[in-house]
Amino acid sequence: MTALHPIAGIRLISAERLASDPLQTFAANHSGGVEFRILKQSIVHMALVVRDYDEAIEFYTKTLHFTLIEDTYQAEQDKRWVVVAPPGSDGATLLLARASNPEQQAFIGNQTGGRVFLFLNTDDFWRDYDEMIERGVKFVRKPKTESYGIVAVFEDLYGNLWDLLQLNSS
């Protein structure tokens, strides 16, 4: 059951409906009042500006063992939709976006002004660290045990900084 509160202009929802759907939140409605509505969002892709699609695919799939999820040419925009993800991941993916102008090219390898940009979590830090060293990945900060787990910082092929980390299980 829903009803409009006579003074506040808020749509009231029964306790039964609210209890059956805890993912409800307040939202402004078109008449100026406020109502509950279901809100579920997630980050699906993160764009990573690259110089060249193929060299980026090579690095992410061969060096980091990411999975190439999609590589589709979009003729109307003369670009490719290239999506990669870490092995076994069911979370956000990377959209490899080729820089299309000088302004974008200036940010290749420095999308976050020198800060760590992305965080690659693993179930076995030392396995992945050793493999990455063997494949020539450049680590700029050595492995360190922190309160949250083990972490080391590496660069991708363009110089963007990543954390390789294994979070504590607790």
Buried (B, 14 or more C-beta within 10 A) or exposed (E): EEEEEEEEEBBBBEEEEEEEEEEBEEEEBEEEEBBBBEEEEEEEBEEBBBEEBEEBBEBBBEBBBBBEBEBEEEEEEEBBBBBBBBEEBEEBBBBBBBBEEEEEEEBBBBBEEEEBBBEBBBEEBEEBBEBBEEEEBEBEEEBEEEEEBBBBBBBBBBEBBBBBBBBEEE
